[in-house]
Amino acid sequence: MASTSSPAKGRVLIETGVGSDTLIPNTDFVGEISRDNGATWTAAAMAFISDVGGHKLYQGDASLASQPSGMNMKYRFRNLTGKKTIVSTGGAQWGNV
């Protein structure tokens, strides 16, 4: 995804599905965001937001100021512990706010 200017901040959203193990954000998994097409990644400080019918939503924000300037946005989910994780959906937001 391309941005129209080099964003200073990013947000990662991750929804896990029914059947996932109990997960601790930032311990069992991280959400990361990049503004230089995936060459540099910054971990977002993930937090649990809600549980609707076993689907858990996590959100995290990150400053992108330490990354090289860029406008080619990417986000990713990384499982750090190998726990069973079913990612239902994910998304990212970015801007200069």
N, CA, C and O atoms as a printed pandas DataFrame, in Angstrom:
     atom_number atom_name residue_name chain_id  residue_number  x_coord  y_coord  z_coord
0              1         N          MET        A               1    0.845   -1.167    0.000
1              2        CA          MET        A               1    0.000    0.000    0.000
2              3         C          MET        A               1    0.891    1.231    0.000
3              4         O          MET        A               1    1.903    1.254    0.700
4              5         N          ALA        A               2    0.551    2.219   -0.743
5              6        CA          ALA        A               2    1.368    3.426   -0.815
6              7         C          ALA        A               2    0.683    4.572   -0.091
7              8         O          ALA        A               2   -0.538    4.721   -0.143
8              9         N          SER        A               3    1.478    5.366    0.575
9             10        CA          SER        A               3    1.015    6.558    1.261
10            11         C          SER        A               3    1.328    7.754    0.369
11            12         O          SER        A               3    2.100    7.629   -0.582
12            13         N          THR        A               4    0.737    8.914    0.665
13            14        CA          THR        A               4    1.011   10.111   -0.126
14            15         C          THR        A               4    2.141   10.941    0.478
15            16         O          THR        A               4    2.655   11.849   -0.175
16            17         N          SER        A               5    2.532   10.641    1.716
17            18        CA          SER        A               5    3.681   11.281    2.349
18            19         C          SER        A               5    4.276   10.281    3.340
19            20         O          SER        A               5    3.635    9.286    3.679
20            21         N          SER        A               6    5.482   10.541    3.797
21            22        CA          SER        A               6    6.162    9.620    4.707
22            23         C          SER        A               6    5.513    9.714    6.090
23            24         O          SER        A               6    5.717   10.706    6.789
24            25         N          PRO        A               7    4.734    8.703    6.503
25            26        CA          PRO        A               7    4.003    8.785    7.763
26            27         C          PRO        A               7    4.922    8.683    8.979
27            28         O          PRO        A               7    5.942    7.996    8.946
28            29         N          ALA        A               8    4.545    9.375   10.045
29            30        CA          ALA        A               8    5.317    9.390   11.282
30            31         C          ALA        A               8    4.847    8.339   12.272
31            32         O          ALA        A               8    5.610    7.926   13.145
32            33         N          LYS        A               9    3.592    7.899   12.147
33            34        CA          LYS        A               9    3.017    6.942   13.091
34            35         C          LYS        A               9    2.254    5.855   12.357
35            36         O          LYS        A               9    1.766    6.060   11.245
36            37         N          GLY        A              10    2.158    4.693   12.996
37            38        CA          GLY        A              10    1.391    3.599   12.424
38            39         C          GLY        A              10    0.609    2.860   13.488
39            40         O          GLY        A              10    0.941    2.915   14.672
40            41         N          ARG        A              11   -0.425    2.171   13.059
41            42        CA          ARG        A              11   -1.267    1.357   13.949
42            43         C          ARG        A              11   -1.506    0.024   13.270
43            44         O          ARG        A              11   -1.788   -0.032   12.074
44            45         N          VAL        A              12   -1.391   -1.054   14.041
45            46        CA          VAL        A              12   -1.634   -2.402   13.544
46            47         C          VAL        A              12   -2.836   -2.972   14.277
47            48         O          VAL        A              12   -2.945   -2.837   15.496
48            49         N          LEU        A              13   -3.742   -3.609   13.537
49            50        CA          LEU        A              13   -4.923   -4.275   14.095
50            51         C          LEU        A              13   -4.856   -5.745   13.709
51            52         O          LEU        A              13   -4.619   -6.075   12.547
52            53         N          ILE        A              14   -5.066   -6.628   14.681
53            54        CA          ILE        A              14   -5.039   -8.066   14.433
54            55         C          ILE        A              14   -6.218   -8.701   15.152
55            56         O          ILE        A              14   -6.458   -8.433   16.329
56            57         N          GLU        A              15   -6.958   -9.550   14.429
57            58        CA          GLU        A              15   -8.051  -10.316   15.028
58            59         C          GLU        A              15   -7.687  -11.791   14.975
59            60         O          GLU        A              15   -7.374  -12.329   13.913
60            61         N          THR        A              16   -7.731  -12.439   16.137
61            62        CA          THR        A              16   -7.495  -13.883   16.182
62            63         C          THR        A              16   -8.823  -14.605   16.274
63            64         O          THR        A              16   -9.787  -14.091   16.840
64            65         N          GLY        A              17   -8.863  -15.795   15.714
65            66        CA          GLY        A              17  -10.098  -16.545   15.615
66            67         C          GLY        A              17  -10.285  -17.579   16.706
67            68         O          GLY        A              17   -9.380  -17.861   17.492
68            69         N          VAL        A              18  -11.483  -18.134   16.731
69            70        CA          VAL        A              18  -11.842  -19.205   17.652
70            71         C          VAL        A              18  -10.896  -20.383   17.410
71            72         O          VAL        A              18  -10.640  -20.759   16.266
72            73         N          GLY        A              19  -10.387  -20.954   18.485
73            74        CA          GLY        A              19   -9.467  -22.077   18.371
74            75         C          GLY        A              19   -8.020  -21.701   18.612
75            76         O          GLY        A              19   -7.162  -22.577   18.717
76            77         N          SER        A              20   -7.735  -20.404   18.703
77            78        CA          SER        A              20   -6.377  -19.970   19.021
78            79         C          SER        A              20   -6.086  -20.259   20.488
79            80         O          SER        A              20   -6.991  -20.240   21.322
80            81         N          ASP        A              21   -4.818  -20.527   20.801
81            82        CA          ASP        A              21   -4.408  -20.640   22.192
82            83         C          ASP        A              21   -4.588  -19.288   22.878
83            84         O          ASP        A              21   -4.777  -18.272   22.209
84            85         N          THR        A              22   -4.531  -19.273   24.230
85            86        CA          THR        A              22   -4.534  -18.016   24.970
86            87         C          THR        A              22   -3.224  -17.305   24.671
87            88         O          THR        A              22   -2.146  -17.865   24.872
88            89         N          LEU        A              23   -3.318  -16.074   24.191
89            90        CA          LEU        A              23   -2.146  -15.328   23.730
90            91         C          LEU        A              23   -1.911  -14.086   24.576
91            92         O          LEU        A              23   -2.852  -13.411   24.994
92            93         N          ILE        A              24   -0.646  -13.799   24.818
93            94        CA          ILE        A              24   -0.252  -12.577   25.518
94            95         C          ILE        A              24    0.414  -11.669   24.485
95            96         O          ILE        A              24    1.469  -12.006   23.949
96            97         N          PRO        A              25   -0.207  -10.510   24.206
97            98        CA          PRO        A              25    0.378   -9.617   23.209
98            99         C          PRO        A              25    1.772   -9.154   23.636
99           100         O          PRO        A              25    2.025   -8.942   24.822
100          101         N          ASN        A              26    2.661   -9.002   22.678
101          102        CA          ASN        A              26    4.043   -8.574   22.862
102          103         C          ASN        A              26    4.930   -9.647   23.499
103          104         O          ASN        A              26    6.140   -9.457   23.627
104          105         N          THR        A              27    4.334  -10.766   23.897
105          106        CA          THR        A              27    5.084  -11.909   24.421
106          107         C          THR        A              27    4.954  -13.077   23.455
107          108         O          THR        A              27    5.954  -13.644   23.015
108          109         N          ASP        A              28    3.712  -13.435   23.127
109          110        CA          ASP        A              28    3.460  -14.543   22.200
110          111         C          ASP        A              28    3.449  -14.098   20.748
111          112         O          ASP        A              28    3.735  -14.896   19.856
112          113         N          PHE        A              29    3.128  -12.852   20.502
113          114        CA          PHE        A              29    3.076  -12.324   19.132
114          115         C          PHE        A              29    3.317  -10.831   19.135
115          116         O          PHE        A              29    3.173  -10.161   20.157
116          117         N          VAL        A              30    3.686  -10.324   17.975
117          118        CA          VAL        A              30    3.808   -8.878   17.765
118          119         C          VAL        A              30    3.175   -8.522   16.426
119          120         O          VAL        A              30    3.101   -9.342   15.510
120          121         N          GLY        A              31    2.731   -7.303   16.343
121          122        CA          GLY        A              31    2.325   -6.707   15.077
122          123         C          GLY        A              31    3.393   -5.690   14.724
123          124         O          GLY        A              31    3.818   -4.915   15.580
124          125         N          GLU        A              32    3.832   -5.684   13.470
125          126        CA          GLU        A              32    4.896   -4.776   13.060
126          127         C          GLU        A              32    4.465   -3.998   11.825
127          128         O          GLU        A              32    3.620   -4.447   11.051
128          129         N          ILE        A              33    5.061   -2.822   11.657
129          130        CA          ILE        A              33    4.701   -1.964   10.529
130          131         C          ILE        A              33    5.977   -1.381    9.915
131          132         O          ILE        A              33    6.963   -1.123   10.607
132          133         N          SER        A              34    5.925   -1.184    8.600
133          134        CA          SER        A              34    7.063   -0.666    7.849
134          135         C          SER        A              34    6.581    0.407    6.887
135          136         O          SER        A              34    5.482    0.321    6.341
136          137         N          ARG        A              35    7.416    1.419    6.687
137          138        CA          ARG        A              35    7.076    2.438    5.688
138          139         C          ARG        A              35    8.056    2.435    4.517
139          140         O          ARG        A              35    7.981    3.289    3.633
140          141         N          ASP        A              36    8.988    1.455    4.516
141          142        CA          ASP        A              36    9.963    1.380    3.424
142          143         C          ASP        A              36    9.900    0.019    2.717
143          144         O          ASP        A              36   10.920   -0.591    2.397
144          145         N          ASN        A              37    8.657   -0.430    2.487
145          146        CA          ASN        A              37    8.383   -1.655    1.731
146          147         C          ASN        A              37    8.915   -2.917    2.406
147          148         O          ASN        A              37    9.225   -3.901    1.734
148          149         N          GLY        A              38    9.020   -2.886    3.743
149          150        CA          GLY        A              38    9.423   -4.077    4.479
150          151         C          GLY        A              38   10.912   -4.209    4.735
151          152         O          GLY        A              38   11.347   -5.234    5.261
152          153         N          ALA        A              39   11.707   -3.213    4.385
153          154        CA          ALA        A              39   13.143   -3.271    4.668
154          155         C          ALA        A              39   13.422   -3.051    6.154
155          156         O          ALA        A              39   14.359   -3.630    6.703
156          157         N          THR        A              40   12.607   -2.213    6.806
157          158        CA          THR        A              40   12.755   -1.900    8.227
158          159         C          THR        A              40   11.400   -2.096    8.899
159          160         O          THR        A              40   10.378   -1.637    8.389
160          161         N          TRP        A              41   11.392   -2.781   10.050
161          162        CA          TRP        A              41   10.146   -3.045   10.774
162          163         C          TRP        A              41   10.203   -2.444   12.169
163          164         O          TRP        A              41   11.249   -2.450   12.819
164          165         N          THR        A              42    9.066   -1.924   12.623
165          166        CA          THR        A              42    8.926   -1.417   13.985
166          167         C          THR        A              42    7.758   -2.142   14.634
167          168         O          THR        A              42    6.661   -2.203   14.078
168          169         N          ALA        A              43    8.009   -2.691   15.821
169          170        CA          ALA        A              43    6.952   -3.389   16.562
170          171         C          ALA        A              43    5.991   -2.370   17.165
171          172         O          ALA        A              43    6.412   -1.361   17.730
172          173         N          ALA        A              44    4.710   -2.645   17.039
173          174        CA          ALA        A              44    3.677   -1.836   17.675
174          175         C          ALA        A              44    3.436   -2.390   19.082
175          176         O          ALA        A              44    3.507   -3.600   19.294
176          177         N          ALA        A              45    3.156   -1.520   20.027
177          178        CA          ALA        A              45    2.852   -1.940   21.398
178          179         C          ALA        A              45    1.418   -2.479   21.411
179          180         O          ALA        A              45    0.463   -1.719   21.570
180          181         N          MET        A              46    1.279   -3.793   21.244
181          182        CA          MET        A              46   -0.035   -4.419   21.094
182          183         C          MET        A              46   -0.769   -4.519   22.432
183          184         O          MET        A              46   -0.161   -4.754   23.477
184          185         N          ALA        A              47   -2.087   -4.335   22.376
185          186        CA          ALA        A              47   -2.943   -4.464   23.560
186          187         C          ALA        A              47   -4.249   -5.143   23.162
187          188         O          ALA        A              47   -4.729   -4.971   22.042
188          189         N          PHE        A              48   -4.814   -5.907   24.073
189          190        CA          PHE        A              48   -6.111   -6.548   23.868
190          191         C          PHE        A              48   -7.189   -5.475   23.883
191          192         O          PHE        A              48   -7.199   -4.620   24.769
192          193         N          ILE        A              49   -8.100   -5.511   22.911
193          194        CA          ILE        A              49   -9.176   -4.521   22.811
194          195         C          ILE        A              49  -10.539   -5.118   23.159
195          196         O          ILE        A              49  -11.277   -4.547   23.963
196          197         N          SER        A              50  -10.881   -6.273   22.555
197          198        CA          SER        A              50  -12.202   -6.847   22.823
198          199         C          SER        A              50  -12.249   -8.315   22.416
199          200         O          SER        A              50  -11.388   -8.813   21.691
200          201         N          ASP        A              51  -13.286   -8.991   22.909
201          202        CA          ASP        A              51  -13.556  -10.390   22.567
202          203         C          ASP        A              51  -15.024  -10.482   22.187
203          204         O          ASP        A              51  -15.905  -10.208   23.002
204          205         N          VAL        A              52  -15.278  -10.866   20.954
205          206        CA          VAL        A              52  -16.651  -11.030   20.480
206          207         C          VAL        A              52  -16.789  -12.459   19.971
207          208         O          VAL        A              52  -16.310  -12.795   18.888
208          209         N          GLY        A              53  -17.440  -13.278   20.754
209          210        CA          GLY        A              53  -17.681  -14.659   20.355
210          211         C          GLY        A              53  -16.414  -15.471   20.155
211          212         O          GLY        A              53  -16.381  -16.364   19.309
212          213         N          GLY        A              54  -15.372  -15.176   20.919
213          214        CA          GLY        A              54  -14.119  -15.899   20.792
214          215         C          GLY        A              54  -13.133  -15.299   19.808
215          216         O          GLY        A              54  -11.990  -15.746   19.718
216          217         N          HIS        A              55  -13.570  -14.286   19.069
217          218        CA          HIS        A              55  -12.667  -13.553   18.173
218          219         C          HIS        A              55  -12.081  -12.391   18.974
219          220         O          HIS        A              55  -12.807  -11.498   19.410
220          221         N          LYS        A              56  -10.773  -12.415   19.160
221          222        CA          LYS        A              56  -10.115  -11.397   19.974
222          223         C          LYS        A              56   -9.437  -10.367   19.083
223          224         O          LYS        A              56   -8.735  -10.710   18.132
224          225         N          LEU        A              57   -9.659   -9.092   19.410
225          226        CA          LEU        A              57   -9.089   -7.990   18.651
226          227         C          LEU        A              57   -7.968   -7.347   19.461
227          228         O          LEU        A              57   -8.129   -7.032   20.640
228          229         N          TYR        A              58   -6.821   -7.159   18.791
229          230        CA          TYR        A              58   -5.660   -6.513   19.390
230          231         C          TYR        A              58   -5.285   -5.316   18.529
231          232         O          TYR        A              58   -5.453   -5.331   17.310
232          233         N          GLN        A              59   -4.772   -4.273   19.189
233          234        CA          GLN        A              59   -4.374   -3.056   18.486
234          235         C          GLN        A              59   -3.068   -2.560   19.075
235          236         O          GLN        A              59   -2.832   -2.689   20.277
236          237         N          GLY        A              60   -2.222   -1.995   18.230
237          238        CA          GLY        A              60   -0.976   -1.421   18.716
238          239         C          GLY        A              60   -0.527   -0.252   17.878
239          240         O          GLY        A              60   -0.734   -0.223   16.665
240          241         N          ASP        A              61    0.090    0.715   18.535
241          242        CA          ASP        A              61    0.596    1.907   17.865
242          243         C          ASP        A              61    2.122    1.905   17.886
243          244         O          ASP        A              61    2.738    1.335   18.786
244          245         N          ALA        A              62    2.721    2.544   16.890
245          246        CA          ALA        A              62    4.172    2.623   16.799
246          247         C          ALA        A              62    4.590    3.939   16.161
247          248         O          ALA        A              62    3.938    4.434   15.241
248          249         N          SER        A              63    5.682    4.496   16.660
249          250        CA          SER        A              63    6.317    5.635   16.002
250          251         C          SER        A              63    7.204    5.101   14.891
251          252         O          SER        A              63    7.959    4.151   15.098
252          253         N          LEU        A              64    7.116    5.701   13.721
253          254        CA          LEU        A              64    7.926    5.289   12.578
254          255         C          LEU        A              64    9.088    6.245   12.342
255          256         O          LEU        A              64    9.768    6.159   11.320
256          257         N          ALA        A              65    9.317    7.158   13.286
257          258        CA          ALA        A              65   10.325    8.197   13.114
258          259         C          ALA        A              65   11.735    7.646   12.940
259          260         O          ALA        A              65   12.561    8.278   12.283
260          261         N          SER        A              66   12.027    6.482   13.515
261          262        CA          SER        A              66   13.384    5.929   13.421
262          263         C          SER        A              66   13.620    5.167   12.104
263          264         O          SER        A              66   14.750    4.783   11.802
264          265         N          GLN        A              67   12.560    4.954   11.332
265          266        CA          GLN        A              67   12.702    4.248   10.052
266          267         C          GLN        A              67   13.156    5.208    8.952
267          268         O          GLN        A              67   12.910    6.411    9.032
268          269         N          PRO        A              68   13.816    4.673    7.930
269          270        CA          PRO        A              68   14.128    5.510    6.766
270          271         C          PRO        A              68   12.837    6.076    6.173
271          272         O          PRO        A              68   11.786    5.438    6.236
272          273         N          SER        A              69   12.921    7.251    5.608
273          274        CA          SER        A              69   11.758    7.870    4.991
274          275         C          SER        A              69   11.222    6.969    3.886
275          276         O          SER        A              69   11.991    6.376    3.130
276          277         N          GLY        A              70    9.913    6.873    3.798
277          278        CA          GLY        A              70    9.309    6.054    2.759
278          279         C          GLY        A              70    7.801    6.141    2.788
279          280         O          GLY        A              70    7.218    6.645    3.747
280          281         N          MET        A              71    7.167    5.646    1.732
281          282        CA          MET        A              71    5.717    5.707    1.623
282          283         C          MET        A              71    5.103    4.380    1.201
283          284         O          MET        A              71    3.902    4.315    0.938
284          285         N          ASN        A              72    5.914    3.309    1.130
285          286        CA          ASN        A              72    5.400    1.991    0.760
286          287         C          ASN        A              72    5.126    1.192    2.024
287          288         O          ASN        A              72    6.023    0.567    2.588
288          289         N          MET        A              73    3.873    1.223    2.459
289          290        CA          MET        A              73    3.473    0.673    3.747
290          291         C          MET        A              73    3.239   -0.831    3.684
291          292         O          MET        A              73    2.685   -1.358    2.719
292          293         N          LYS        A              74    3.681   -1.505    4.748
293          294        CA          LYS        A              74    3.413   -2.923    4.949
294          295         C          LYS        A              74    3.205   -3.157    6.434
295          296         O          LYS        A              74    3.721   -2.416    7.271
296          297         N          TYR        A              75    2.441   -4.200    6.753
297          298        CA          TYR        A              75    2.330   -4.629    8.145
298          299         C          TYR        A              75    2.421   -6.142    8.167
299          300         O          TYR        A              75    2.191   -6.808    7.157
300          301         N          ARG        A              76    2.766   -6.686    9.352
301          302        CA          ARG        A              76    2.853   -8.135    9.473
302          303         C          ARG        A              76    2.592   -8.564   10.911
303          304         O          ARG        A              76    2.702   -7.781   11.855
304          305         N          PHE        A              77    2.248   -9.812   11.032
305          306        CA          PHE        A              77    2.037  -10.498   12.309
306          307         C          PHE        A              77    3.183  -11.482   12.470
307          308         O          PHE        A              77    3.501  -12.220   11.537
308          309         N          ARG        A              78    3.816  -11.505   13.657
309          310        CA          ARG        A              78    4.861  -12.492   13.921
310          311         C          ARG        A              78    4.533  -13.254   15.198
311          312         O          ARG        A              78    4.342  -12.656   16.257
312          313         N          ASN        A              79    4.470  -14.565   15.091
313          314        CA          ASN        A              79    4.261  -15.449   16.234
314          315         C          ASN        A              79    5.631  -15.696   16.848
315          316         O          ASN        A              79    6.531  -16.188   16.166
316          317         N          LEU        A              80    5.804  -15.364   18.120
317          318        CA          LEU        A              80    7.110  -15.455   18.768
318          319         C          LEU        A              80    7.316  -16.749   19.549
319          320         O          LEU        A              80    8.452  -17.107   19.860
320          321         N          THR        A              81    6.224  -17.458   19.872
321          322        CA          THR        A              81    6.338  -18.615   20.761
322          323         C          THR        A              81    5.842  -19.919   20.154
323          324         O          THR        A              81    6.011  -20.976   20.761
324          325         N          GLY        A              82    5.241  -19.873   18.985
325          326        CA          GLY        A              82    4.742  -21.089   18.364
326          327         C          GLY        A              82    3.387  -21.542   18.870
327          328         O          GLY        A              82    2.921  -22.618   18.496
328          329         N          LYS        A              83    2.735  -20.734   19.723
329          330        CA          LYS        A              83    1.388  -21.088   20.168
330          331         C          LYS        A              83    0.441  -21.088   18.982
331          332         O          LYS        A              83    0.633  -20.349   18.016
332          333         N          LYS        A              84   -0.580  -21.923   19.067
333          334        CA          LYS        A              84   -1.566  -21.996   17.990
334          335         C          LYS        A              84   -2.278  -20.653   17.872
335          336         O          LYS        A              84   -2.895  -20.167   18.819
336          337         N          THR        A              85   -2.173  -20.072   16.685
337          338        CA          THR        A              85   -2.749  -18.750   16.444
338          339         C          THR        A              85   -3.456  -18.759   15.101
339          340         O          THR        A              85   -2.850  -19.038   14.067
340          341         N          ILE        A              86   -4.734  -18.453   15.129
341          342        CA          ILE        A              86   -5.524  -18.337   13.908
342          343         C          ILE        A              86   -5.801  -16.847   13.705
343          344         O          ILE        A              86   -6.575  -16.246   14.450
344          345         N          VAL        A              87   -5.171  -16.265   12.707
345          346        CA          VAL        A              87   -5.389  -14.848   12.422
346          347         C          VAL        A              87   -6.561  -14.735   11.465
347          348         O          VAL        A              87   -6.485  -15.163   10.314
348          349         N          SER        A              88   -7.655  -14.150   11.961
349          350        CA          SER        A              88   -8.868  -13.999   11.141
350          351         C          SER        A              88   -8.714  -12.863   10.144
351          352         O          SER        A              88   -9.098  -12.982    8.981
352          353         N          THR        A              89   -8.146  -11.759   10.619
353          354        CA          THR        A              89   -7.958  -10.584    9.765
354          355         C          THR        A              89   -6.926   -9.673   10.389
355          356         O          THR        A              89   -6.574   -9.818   11.560
356          357         N          GLY        A              90   -6.452   -8.749    9.608
357          358        CA          GLY        A              90   -5.491   -7.780   10.101
358          359         C          GLY        A              90   -5.600   -6.513    9.277
359          360         O          GLY        A              90   -6.221   -6.492    8.215
360          361         N          GLY        A              91   -4.990   -5.471    9.782
361          362        CA          GLY        A              91   -5.027   -4.211    9.058
362          363         C          GLY        A              91   -4.039   -3.227    9.645
363          364         O          GLY        A              91   -3.454   -3.459   10.702
364          365         N          ALA        A              92   -3.865   -2.127    8.940
365          366        CA          ALA        A              92   -2.952   -1.083    9.401
366          367         C          ALA        A              92   -3.497    0.289    9.029
367          368         O          ALA        A              92   -4.212    0.462    8.042
368          369         N          GLN        A              93   -3.128    1.255    9.864
369          370        CA          GLN        A              93   -3.442    2.661    9.612
370          371         C          GLN        A              93   -2.145    3.434    9.790
371          372         O          GLN        A              93   -1.269    3.000   10.538
372          373         N          TRP        A              94   -2.006    4.566    9.120
373          374        CA          TRP        A              94   -0.805    5.376    9.306
374          375         C          TRP        A              94   -1.129    6.823    9.018
375          376         O          TRP        A              94   -2.125    7.144    8.369
376          377         N          GLY        A              95   -0.266    7.691    9.515
377          378        CA          GLY        A              95   -0.467    9.124    9.308
378          379         C          GLY        A              95    0.601    9.930   10.017
379          380         O          GLY        A              95    1.605    9.388   10.479
380          381         N          ASN        A              96    0.374   11.220   10.096
381          382        CA          ASN        A              96    1.344   12.131   10.707
382          383         C          ASN        A              96    0.760   12.861   11.913
383          384         O          ASN        A              96    1.242   13.931   12.284
384          385         N          VAL        A              97   -0.239   12.308   12.505
385          386        CA          VAL        A              97   -0.909   12.940   13.648
386          387         C          VAL        A              97   -0.064   12.793   14.884
387          388         O          VAL        A              97   -0.451   13.258   15.956
